[in-house]
Amino acid sequence: MESFTIPAPTDASIILTYRCPMRCQMCNIWKNPTNKSEEIKAQDLQTLPKLKFINLTGGEPFIREDLSDIVEECYKHTKRIVISTSGWFEDRVIALAKKFPHVGIRISIEGLSEKNDELRGHAGGFDKGLRTLLRLKDMGLKDIGFGCTVSNHNSKDMLALYQLSKTMNMEFATAAFHNSYYFHKDDNVITNKQEVCDDFKQLIEWQLKEKHPKSWFRAWFNMGLINYIEGNRRMLPCEAGSANFFIDPWGEVYPCNGLEEKYWKKSMGNIHDKSFTEIWESEKAQAVRTQVRSCPKNCWMVGTASPVMHKYIKYPMKWALRNKCRSIMGKCVCIEPKWCDVGQDPRQGDLKKR
């Protein structure tokens, strides 16, 4: 067994359910719902360690009638919780926000009204999501915003959503669709790469004009999405299973949600069987970490990108400062995704070598 120090995780994503009212084209979770009686409960999370951040996701988290109990338990382990939701259960979102006014809410919206409802397969989804955000803002919640997953069909709408988020003074998070066991998809491939990458470049230019440094780092993250779409190896290493972990609705602890059976997929253990610490420090978990070190997938999702961006901050910082200066001087931003050598296995995140 390869020997290395057991890391302390900082970030967790907890998949509360695979039940979902949406019918998204880029995600087949809704075709593979969990049984309500089998889903993890608040008491199953009691052995979680202290963490910097917990994301509660699904499926649709607000389909869970006991979500308040889960949030209450998670606040014993972290100061920051963000819930990813479609906003479909509008009144439930508002009720939870009244009880937990510091909670973060990201509503997944894939475009303006027509495009969003087409991609998410549910008429009225855009209106519900937007209305929920407006109600949350009126309540005084600060940590709220849009989450947009870019595919072949909505990069132009992504730019419109960004502009809308700025006028509403809300957060704007981006992603590109991926294939994985989690999404139950293996055919998510961006075919109009040039158009999508050009739209991401426009977004990056806009983000670098903003005053807040957080937006400059988001610009670097979006450059990582361009890099992913172009099929290049990850700009920073993946430390899934070390810096972060996922727990699925049945209690299995995975390093990430980007695994695919055709490459590999291994659990670190189940929280129904052992405490989280026992799982995290087990030989099984160490074996998973070893496999992550040479995982070929070049995923670039916030759950695994954010922790390493913080750890190796000098790379995005140097790029952000240099290009912020270029933006101020009216020059074009240098969008040149570069692999950052921090001693990682060169096979990791490089499907071209597969």
Wavefront OBJ file of the C-alpha trace (Angstrom):
o trace
v 0.000 0.000 0.000
v 1.322 3.437 -0.912
v 1.963 5.416 2.258
v 1.029 9.056 2.780
v -0.461 11.227 5.489
v -4.193 11.036 5.991
v -5.539 14.480 5.033
v -8.232 16.430 6.862
v -11.138 17.176 4.485
v -12.449 20.712 4.150
v -15.413 20.350 1.779
v -18.317 17.930 1.553
v -21.191 17.393 -0.850
v -24.116 15.378 0.410
v -26.497 13.954 -2.184
v -29.724 13.779 -0.229
v -31.916 12.149 -2.864
v -32.136 11.141 -6.499
v -35.830 12.098 -6.562
v -36.433 15.180 -8.690
v -39.403 16.941 -10.321
v -37.248 18.193 -13.201
v -36.660 16.250 -16.428
v -33.296 17.682 -17.436
v -31.752 16.763 -20.782
v -28.204 16.743 -19.373
v -28.991 14.675 -16.274
v -30.906 11.424 -15.853
v -31.114 11.414 -12.068
v -34.884 11.761 -12.414
v -35.022 8.459 -14.302
v -33.255 6.725 -11.409
v -34.997 7.957 -8.245
v -34.118 6.692 -4.798
v -36.613 5.072 -2.472
v -37.609 7.618 0.153
v -37.247 5.068 2.965
v -33.640 4.265 1.998
v -32.290 7.831 1.942
v -29.838 8.985 4.617
v -31.277 10.848 7.589
v -29.957 13.662 9.772
v -28.763 11.231 12.467
v -26.615 9.419 9.892
v -24.480 12.587 9.594
v -23.642 12.908 13.291
v -20.056 11.638 12.896
v -19.074 14.126 10.186
v -15.906 16.117 11.025
v -15.611 19.880 11.253
v -15.616 21.284 7.725
v -15.316 24.639 5.980
v -18.183 23.993 3.597
v -21.077 21.615 2.973
v -23.106 21.518 -0.230
v -26.494 19.817 -0.009
v -27.617 18.594 -3.382
v -29.674 15.992 -5.214
v -31.823 15.300 -7.167
v -33.926 17.968 -5.569
v -33.040 18.509 -1.874
v -36.306 20.312 -1.156
v -38.261 17.187 -2.036
v -37.051 15.999 1.380
v -39.627 16.871 4.026
v -36.942 16.498 6.729
v -34.483 18.875 5.063
v -34.632 21.261 8.023
v -33.376 18.497 10.351
v -30.511 17.746 7.977
v -29.500 21.415 7.739
v -29.609 21.711 11.537
v -27.276 18.708 11.875
v -24.919 20.018 9.183
v -24.581 23.360 10.974
v -22.987 21.435 13.855
v -20.140 20.579 11.468
v -19.700 23.748 9.392
v -20.472 27.446 9.343
v -21.338 27.512 5.634
v -24.001 25.487 3.862
v -25.157 25.977 0.281
v -28.168 24.118 -1.075
v -28.409 23.467 -4.817
v -32.023 23.454 -5.980
v -34.313 23.961 -8.952
v -36.449 26.311 -6.869
v -39.502 24.253 -7.827
v -40.647 23.887 -4.204
v -40.773 27.638 -3.761
v -42.606 27.780 -0.430
v -40.322 25.147 1.118
v -37.250 27.163 0.110
v -38.680 30.289 1.707
v -39.681 28.453 4.902
v -36.191 26.975 5.308
v -34.545 30.358 4.652
v -36.670 31.914 7.396
v -35.395 29.296 9.844
v -31.759 29.457 8.638
v -31.192 33.026 7.343
v -27.464 32.455 6.727
v -27.943 29.443 4.451
v -26.762 29.700 0.849
v -29.174 28.948 -1.985
v -28.141 28.331 -5.598
v -31.021 27.926 -8.007
v -30.172 26.001 -11.155
v -31.351 27.961 -14.178
v -30.109 26.901 -17.598
v -31.176 29.893 -19.632
v -33.878 32.468 -20.066
v -37.485 31.338 -19.770
v -37.977 29.332 -22.966
v -34.499 27.765 -23.026
v -34.509 26.890 -19.309
v -37.880 25.170 -19.462
v -36.843 23.291 -22.612
v -33.594 21.994 -21.084
v -35.052 21.255 -17.656
v -38.172 19.650 -19.084
v -40.713 21.458 -16.959
v -42.864 24.408 -18.014
v -42.794 27.235 -15.505
v -39.428 26.289 -14.038
v -37.753 29.575 -14.911
v -40.577 31.626 -13.405
v -40.557 29.615 -10.181
v -36.762 29.824 -9.860
v -36.600 33.548 -10.509
v -39.513 34.304 -8.226
v -37.891 32.269 -5.448
v -34.650 34.241 -5.809
v -36.536 37.536 -5.687
v -38.369 36.467 -2.542
v -35.102 35.398 -0.898
v -33.519 38.711 -1.773
v -36.489 40.581 -0.340
v -36.022 38.592 2.884
v -32.450 39.860 3.115
v -30.573 36.639 2.344
v -27.050 37.385 1.124
v -25.701 34.059 -0.139
v -28.064 33.519 -3.075
v -27.688 33.247 -6.808
v -27.905 31.374 -10.089
v -26.182 28.161 -11.083
v -25.959 27.521 -14.838
v -24.790 24.285 -16.470
v -23.625 24.956 -20.006
v -24.272 22.417 -22.752
v -24.521 22.527 -26.541
v -27.596 24.697 -26.442
v -27.389 27.500 -23.884
v -24.061 29.324 -23.790
v -25.626 32.490 -25.194
v -28.310 32.333 -22.527
v -25.549 31.861 -19.936
v -24.295 35.342 -20.846
v -27.781 36.793 -20.489
v -28.172 35.130 -17.083
v -24.861 36.580 -15.962
v -26.066 40.075 -16.865
v -29.330 39.411 -15.046
v -27.465 38.245 -11.952
v -25.419 41.448 -11.925
v -28.498 43.663 -12.117
v -29.979 41.664 -9.220
v -26.677 41.738 -7.271
v -26.594 37.957 -6.955
v -23.954 35.239 -7.229
v -23.442 33.509 -10.578
v -21.951 30.002 -10.690
v -21.095 28.117 -13.865
v -20.550 24.505 -14.861
v -20.304 22.488 -18.046
v -22.121 19.225 -18.388
v -20.174 16.053 -17.574
v -20.634 12.317 -17.771
v -20.667 10.260 -14.572
v -22.475 7.666 -12.501
v -24.062 10.587 -10.649
v -25.723 12.092 -13.707
v -26.442 8.656 -15.217
v -25.056 10.032 -18.492
v -22.327 8.954 -20.894
v -23.268 11.057 -23.931
v -22.826 14.597 -22.605
v -20.398 15.953 -25.199
v -20.157 19.584 -26.264
v -19.998 19.524 -30.064
v -20.095 23.270 -30.804
v -16.890 23.813 -28.865
v -15.818 27.027 -30.558
v -19.116 28.787 -29.909
v -19.286 27.680 -26.284
v -15.640 28.537 -25.583
v -16.051 31.958 -27.206
v -19.020 32.644 -24.935
v -17.000 31.599 -21.888
v -14.239 33.961 -23.055
v -16.777 36.785 -23.144
v -17.895 35.877 -19.627
v -14.283 35.915 -18.444
v -13.752 39.377 -19.943
v -16.824 40.657 -18.079
v -15.842 39.039 -14.796
v -12.404 40.647 -14.896
v -14.048 44.052 -15.194
v -15.764 43.529 -11.847
v -14.352 45.084 -8.690
v -14.486 42.050 -6.427
v -11.463 39.667 -6.561
v -13.852 36.716 -6.141
v -15.060 37.367 -9.684
v -11.485 37.321 -10.998
v -10.955 33.856 -9.522
v -14.242 32.753 -11.044
v -12.841 33.924 -14.366
v -9.887 31.563 -13.837
v -12.305 28.746 -12.973
v -14.166 29.459 -16.217
v -10.874 29.257 -18.095
v -10.648 25.783 -16.570
v -14.025 25.000 -18.140
v -12.679 26.068 -21.538
v -9.721 23.791 -20.909
v -12.077 20.913 -20.021
v -14.301 21.474 -23.067
v -11.239 21.445 -25.319
v -10.293 18.050 -23.868
v -7.041 19.081 -22.208
v -5.759 17.734 -18.889
v -6.858 19.427 -15.673
v -5.032 22.675 -14.924
v -4.700 21.750 -11.227
v -4.590 18.270 -9.696
v -7.669 16.521 -8.429
v -7.488 15.810 -4.702
v -10.925 14.233 -4.415
v -11.091 11.968 -1.393
v -8.477 14.110 0.321
v -9.700 17.700 0.256
v -13.346 16.826 -0.328
v -15.795 13.938 -0.377
v -19.326 13.055 -1.507
v -21.919 11.061 0.374
v -24.657 9.485 -1.737
v -28.284 8.960 -0.669
v -27.500 5.443 0.603
v -24.592 6.617 2.757
v -21.715 5.577 0.503
v -18.690 7.882 0.779
v -17.101 8.607 -2.598
v -14.186 10.869 -3.487
v -16.266 12.753 -6.064
v -19.342 12.671 -8.289
v -17.409 12.407 -11.552
v -16.647 8.691 -11.398
v -17.580 6.387 -14.260
v -17.671 2.588 -14.153
v -15.788 2.371 -17.466
v -12.782 4.008 -15.816
v -13.280 3.171 -12.148
v -15.701 3.684 -9.291
v -14.943 2.768 -5.695
v -16.526 3.717 -2.396
v -14.476 4.531 0.691
v -17.126 3.001 2.954
v -20.666 3.498 4.194
v -21.648 5.749 7.107
v -24.282 3.203 8.158
v -21.506 0.721 8.916
v -18.761 2.852 10.483
v -18.165 6.360 11.802
v -16.930 8.851 9.253
v -13.490 8.986 10.888
v -13.144 5.196 10.687
v -14.044 5.333 7.000
v -11.734 8.273 6.270
v -8.736 6.647 7.969
v -9.320 3.154 6.563
v -7.088 1.269 4.150
v -10.031 1.229 1.743
v -10.072 5.035 1.706
v -6.308 5.149 1.216
v -6.645 2.815 -1.763
v -9.242 5.163 -3.278
v -6.926 8.152 -2.802
v -4.145 6.254 -4.541
v -6.460 5.607 -7.484
v -7.515 9.273 -7.619
v -3.862 10.196 -8.094
v -3.847 8.534 -11.513
v -7.524 9.006 -12.448
v -7.623 9.880 -16.175
v -10.807 11.989 -16.106
v -10.266 15.700 -16.716
v -13.408 16.797 -14.827
v -13.604 20.449 -13.861
v -16.465 20.779 -11.404
v -16.556 23.233 -8.536
v -16.677 20.480 -5.904
v -13.184 19.286 -6.793
v -11.764 22.437 -8.404
v -12.502 24.888 -5.580
v -10.479 23.118 -2.846
v -7.345 22.895 -4.988
v -7.755 26.473 -6.195
v -7.542 27.510 -2.542
v -4.627 25.172 -1.827
v -2.566 26.207 -4.862
v -3.832 29.772 -4.872
v -0.688 31.319 -6.359
v -1.571 29.967 -9.816
v -5.040 31.498 -10.190
v -3.878 34.592 -8.275
v -0.988 35.378 -10.626
v -3.232 34.922 -13.661
v -6.046 36.994 -12.140
v -3.829 39.920 -11.159
v -2.042 39.985 -14.503
v -5.262 39.877 -16.480
v -7.065 42.333 -14.233
v -4.322 44.796 -15.126
v -4.782 43.995 -18.801
v -8.522 44.538 -18.445
v -7.992 47.937 -16.788
v -5.694 48.950 -19.647
v -8.308 47.913 -22.203
v -6.287 44.942 -23.437
v -7.653 41.501 -24.261
v -7.430 38.901 -21.548
v -4.848 36.145 -22.070
v -6.959 33.005 -22.078
v -4.285 30.340 -22.248
v -5.176 27.380 -20.033
v -1.948 25.961 -18.641
v -1.233 22.793 -16.728
v 0.143 23.699 -13.302
v 2.847 21.263 -12.244
v 2.604 20.831 -8.473
v 4.140 17.364 -8.431
v 1.000 15.449 -9.395
v 1.064 12.228 -11.398
v 1.181 13.406 -15.045
v -1.361 10.714 -15.981
v -4.012 12.282 -13.776
v -6.749 14.215 -15.532
v -5.435 13.421 -18.985
v -7.837 11.331 -21.057
v -5.625 11.777 -24.118
v -3.084 9.426 -22.516
v -5.773 6.859 -21.725
l 1 2 3 4 5 6 7 8 9 10 11 12 13 14 15 16 17 18 19 20 21 22 23 24 25 26 27 28 29 30 31 32 33 34 35 36 37 38 39 40 41 42 43 44 45 46 47 48 49 50 51 52 53 54 55 56 57 58 59 60 61 62 63 64 65 66 67 68 69 70 71 72 73 74 75 76 77 78 79 80 81 82 83 84 85 86 87 88 89 90 91 92 93 94 95 96 97 98 99 100 101 102 103 104 105 106 107 108 109 110 111 112 113 114 115 116 117 118 119 120 121 122 123 124 125 126 127 128 129 130 131 132 133 134 135 136 137 138 139 140 141 142 143 144 145 146 147 148 149 150 151 152 153 154 155 156 157 158 159 160 161 162 163 164 165 166 167 168 169 170 171 172 173 174 175 176 177 178 179 180 181 182 183 184 185 186 187 188 189 190 191 192 193 194 195 196 197 198 199 200 201 202 203 204 205 206 207 208 209 210 211 212 213 214 215 216 217 218 219 220 221 222 223 224 225 226 227 228 229 230 231 232 233 234 235 236 237 238 239 240 241 242 243 244 245 246 247 248 249 250 251 252 253 254 255 256 257 258 259 260 261 262 263 264 265 266 267 268 269 270 271 272 273 274 275 276 277 278 279 280 281 282 283 284 285 286 287 288 289 290 291 292 293 294 295 296 297 298 299 300 301 302 303 304 305 306 307 308 309 310 311 312 313 314 315 316 317 318 319 320 321 322 323 324 325 326 327 328 329 330 331 332 333 334 335 336 337 338 339 340 341 342 343 344 345 346 347 348 349 350 351 352 353 354
